[in-house]
Amino acid sequence: MSQRDSEPKQPDDERVVALHRATITSVDFRSAQFDKFTLGGCLFDRCDFRGLKLDRRLAPLFIALPRSVFRDCRFDAADLRRAALGQSRFERCTFDDARLEDSDTVAAEFIGCRFAGPMERVTFHGSPPSAERKRLDPPRQRNEFRANDFRDAELLDVAFTDGVEMDRQRFPDDDLHVRVERFQQRLPRARAQIKEWYERERAPALAMLATLEARWRGQDTVVARRWTPRIKAPDRVQARVWELLEHI
């Protein structure tokens, strides 16, 4: 049997879309009919991905090399949970009520995007890890991340790490969220004061500080929700720790 004969055969009626360095403009992917999608180095301009769930067909959108660029696209209510966003670049896209839980964003770039609604278990990165940089196409040392609008988002469990420039984003300005400047400088002083608290609140508060320090590595400014599901501490302890960090 030849090697060709041993390879799995694709159905004759399989609908395959193959694109390379193409510009796709104003396509509504909610009604697109295809079984397989292969691409590289494409620009998606004003395309509609609203309400779509990332599945086997759509996965190549984000992991293609060279990377894909999404400009003025709509991902509102899209289900991108556990999605590998790869090296994708998103420019002026909307993610209102999108599900981004546990998505892999370590090498993704976001410029001028809007996020609204509850957001859980999402981490945005100011620079890709060293191991990832070797695979970047085109190569770069940092992720461009600026001018993004989170004002209508509820940051239930969202972190920004590795040097995201927080002053170049727009965040909620309400009592539900807290902003702490000079975060890394405040941590040791907050830890020293917490060690003097009563034991019942001391242990969860110190554990919370450890979680925050790991979660917000490389960040001098922190914007977060005062009560976060990830933090295994009573709400009153979380509120007290944030108040201490704000005013210490």
C-alpha positions as CSV (number, residue, x, y, z in Angstrom):
1,M,0.0,0.0,0.0
2,S,1.4,3.4,-0.9
3,Q,1.7,6.3,1.6
4,R,-1.0,8.1,-0.3
5,D,-3.3,5.2,0.0
6,S,-2.7,5.0,3.7
7,E,-3.6,8.7,4.3
8,P,-7.1,9.4,5.5
9,K,-9.3,10.6,2.7
10,Q,-11.4,13.7,3.0
11,P,-15.1,13.5,2.0
12,D,-15.6,14.7,-1.6
13,D,-18.3,17.1,-0.4
14,E,-16.2,18.6,2.4
15,R,-16.3,22.4,2.1
16,V,-12.8,23.8,2.6
17,V,-11.9,27.5,2.7
18,A,-8.2,28.2,2.2
19,L,-6.8,31.7,2.4
20,H,-3.3,33.1,2.6
21,R,-2.5,36.8,3.0
22,A,-6.0,37.7,2.0
23,T,-8.3,40.6,3.1
24,I,-11.7,39.4,4.2
25,T,-14.2,42.3,4.3
26,S,-17.7,42.5,5.8
27,V,-18.2,38.8,6.0
28,D,-20.9,37.5,8.4
29,F,-19.4,34.3,9.8
30,R,-22.7,33.5,11.5
31,S,-24.1,32.4,8.2
32,A,-20.8,31.1,6.5
33,Q,-21.0,27.5,5.4
34,F,-17.8,25.5,5.4
35,D,-16.3,22.4,7.1
36,K,-12.7,23.3,7.3
37,F,-10.8,26.6,7.4
38,T,-7.1,27.1,6.7
39,L,-5.4,30.5,6.5
40,G,-2.3,32.5,7.2
41,G,-1.5,36.2,7.4
42,C,-5.1,37.4,6.7
43,L,-6.8,40.6,7.6
44,F,-10.4,40.4,8.7
45,D,-12.0,43.8,8.2
46,R,-15.5,44.6,9.7
47,C,-16.4,40.9,10.0
48,D,-19.2,39.6,12.2
49,F,-18.5,36.8,14.7
50,R,-21.3,37.7,17.1
51,G,-22.6,34.8,19.2
52,L,-20.4,32.3,17.5
53,K,-18.8,29.5,19.5
54,L,-15.2,28.7,18.8
55,D,-15.1,25.1,17.4
56,R,-12.9,22.9,15.3
57,R,-13.9,24.9,12.1
58,L,-13.0,28.3,13.5
59,A,-9.9,27.5,15.6
60,P,-7.5,28.2,12.7
61,L,-8.7,31.9,12.8
62,F,-6.4,32.6,15.8
63,I,-3.6,30.2,15.6
64,A,-2.5,30.8,12.0
65,L,1.0,31.9,11.0
66,P,1.7,34.5,10.0
67,R,-0.8,35.9,12.5
68,S,-4.3,37.1,11.7
69,V,-5.4,40.7,12.2
70,F,-9.0,41.5,13.1
71,R,-10.0,45.1,12.5
72,D,-13.4,46.6,13.4
73,C,-14.8,43.1,13.9
74,R,-17.6,42.2,16.3
75,F,-17.2,39.4,18.8
76,D,-20.2,40.3,21.0
77,A,-21.6,37.4,22.9
78,A,-19.1,35.1,21.2
79,D,-18.1,32.0,23.2
80,L,-14.2,32.0,23.2
81,R,-13.8,30.0,26.4
82,R,-10.5,28.2,26.5
83,A,-9.7,29.5,23.1
84,A,-6.1,29.8,22.0
85,L,-6.0,33.4,20.6
86,G,-2.4,32.8,19.4
87,Q,-0.6,35.9,18.1
88,S,-3.8,37.5,16.8
89,R,-4.0,41.3,16.7
90,F,-7.4,42.9,17.5
91,E,-7.9,46.5,16.4
92,R,-11.1,48.4,17.4
93,C,-13.1,45.2,17.9
94,T,-16.0,44.8,20.3
95,F,-16.3,42.0,22.9
96,D,-19.6,43.0,24.6
97,D,-20.8,40.0,26.7
98,A,-18.2,37.8,25.1
99,R,-17.1,34.7,27.1
100,L,-13.4,34.8,27.5
101,E,-12.9,32.5,30.5
102,D,-9.5,30.7,30.5
103,S,-8.7,31.9,27.0
104,D,-5.0,31.9,26.1
105,T,-4.0,35.5,25.5
106,V,-0.3,35.5,26.2
107,A,0.7,36.6,22.7
108,A,-2.5,38.4,21.6
109,E,-2.6,42.2,21.0
110,F,-5.6,44.5,21.7
111,I,-5.7,48.0,20.4
112,G,-8.8,50.3,20.8
113,C,-11.1,47.4,21.7
114,R,-14.2,47.5,23.8
115,F,-15.1,45.0,26.5
116,A,-18.5,45.1,28.3
117,G,-20.4,42.8,30.7
118,P,-19.1,40.4,33.3
119,M,-15.5,39.1,32.7
120,E,-14.1,36.1,34.5
121,R,-10.8,34.3,34.5
122,V,-9.1,36.4,31.9
123,T,-5.5,37.6,31.9
124,F,-4.0,40.1,29.5
125,H,-0.3,40.3,29.0
126,G,2.0,43.2,28.2
127,S,4.7,40.9,26.8
128,P,4.8,37.3,25.6
129,P,6.8,34.8,27.6
130,S,10.4,34.2,26.3
131,A,9.5,30.7,25.0
132,E,6.6,32.2,22.9
133,R,8.7,35.0,21.4
134,K,10.7,32.4,19.4
135,R,7.6,31.5,17.5
136,L,6.2,35.0,16.9
137,D,5.6,36.0,13.2
138,P,6.3,38.9,12.8
139,P,8.8,39.0,15.7
140,R,8.4,41.4,18.7
141,Q,9.3,41.8,22.3
142,R,6.1,43.2,23.6
143,N,2.4,42.9,23.0
144,E,0.8,46.2,21.9
145,F,-2.1,46.8,24.4
146,R,-3.5,50.3,24.5
147,A,-6.6,52.4,24.2
148,N,-8.9,49.6,25.3
149,D,-12.2,50.5,26.9
150,F,-13.3,48.4,30.0
151,R,-15.7,51.1,31.5
152,D,-18.8,49.0,31.0
153,A,-17.2,45.7,32.0
154,E,-17.4,44.1,35.4
155,L,-13.9,42.8,36.2
156,L,-15.0,39.8,38.2
157,D,-11.7,38.1,37.7
158,V,-9.4,39.9,35.3
159,A,-5.7,40.5,35.6
160,F,-3.2,42.5,33.6
161,T,0.4,41.3,33.8
162,D,3.9,41.7,32.4
163,G,3.9,45.4,32.0
164,V,0.5,46.3,30.6
165,E,0.3,50.1,30.5
166,M,-2.7,50.7,32.7
167,D,-2.8,54.5,32.1
168,R,-3.4,53.8,28.4
169,Q,-6.7,52.0,29.1
170,R,-10.1,53.1,30.3
171,F,-11.5,51.4,33.3
172,P,-14.7,51.4,35.4
173,D,-14.8,54.3,37.8
174,D,-17.2,53.1,40.5
175,D,-17.3,51.8,44.1
176,L,-17.3,48.2,42.9
177,H,-13.8,48.5,41.5
178,V,-10.5,49.6,43.1
179,R,-7.4,51.2,41.6
180,V,-4.1,50.9,43.4
181,E,-1.0,52.8,42.3
182,R,2.5,51.8,43.3
183,F,1.1,48.3,44.0
184,Q,4.5,46.5,44.3
185,Q,5.7,49.1,46.9
186,R,2.6,48.8,49.0
187,L,2.6,45.0,49.2
188,P,5.4,44.5,51.9
189,R,3.9,47.3,54.0
190,A,0.4,45.8,53.7
191,R,1.8,42.4,54.6
192,A,3.5,43.7,57.8
193,Q,0.3,45.4,59.0
194,I,-1.9,42.3,58.2
195,K,0.4,40.2,60.4
196,E,-0.9,42.2,63.3
197,W,-4.6,41.4,62.6
198,Y,-6.6,39.0,64.6
199,E,-5.9,35.4,63.5
200,R,-9.3,34.8,62.0
201,E,-8.8,37.4,59.3
202,R,-5.0,37.3,59.2
203,A,-4.6,34.0,57.3
204,P,-7.1,34.6,54.5
205,A,-5.8,38.2,54.1
206,L,-2.1,37.0,53.7
207,A,-3.2,34.3,51.3
208,M,-5.1,37.0,49.3
209,L,-2.0,39.1,49.1
210,A,0.0,36.2,47.9
211,T,-2.6,35.5,45.2
212,L,-2.6,39.2,44.1
213,E,1.2,39.4,44.0
214,A,1.3,36.3,41.7
215,R,-1.7,37.3,39.6
216,W,-0.5,40.9,39.0
217,R,3.2,40.2,38.4
218,G,5.2,43.0,36.8
219,Q,2.4,45.6,37.4
220,D,2.7,48.8,39.3
221,T,-0.9,49.8,38.9
222,V,-3.8,47.4,39.7
223,V,-7.5,47.8,38.7
224,A,-9.7,45.1,40.1
225,R,-13.1,44.3,41.6
226,R,-13.2,44.6,45.4
227,W,-14.7,41.1,45.6
228,T,-13.2,38.5,43.4
229,P,-14.4,34.9,43.1
230,R,-10.9,33.6,42.7
231,I,-9.9,35.0,46.1
232,K,-10.8,32.4,48.8
233,A,-11.5,35.0,51.5
234,P,-14.7,36.4,52.9
235,D,-16.0,39.5,51.2
236,R,-15.3,41.6,54.3
237,V,-11.7,40.5,54.3
238,Q,-11.2,41.3,50.6
239,A,-12.7,44.7,51.1
240,R,-10.4,45.3,54.1
241,V,-7.3,44.3,52.2
242,W,-8.1,46.5,49.3
243,E,-8.8,49.4,51.6
244,L,-5.4,48.8,53.3
245,L,-3.7,48.7,49.9
246,E,-5.4,51.9,48.8
247,H,-4.5,54.0,51.9
248,I,-1.3,52.5,53.3
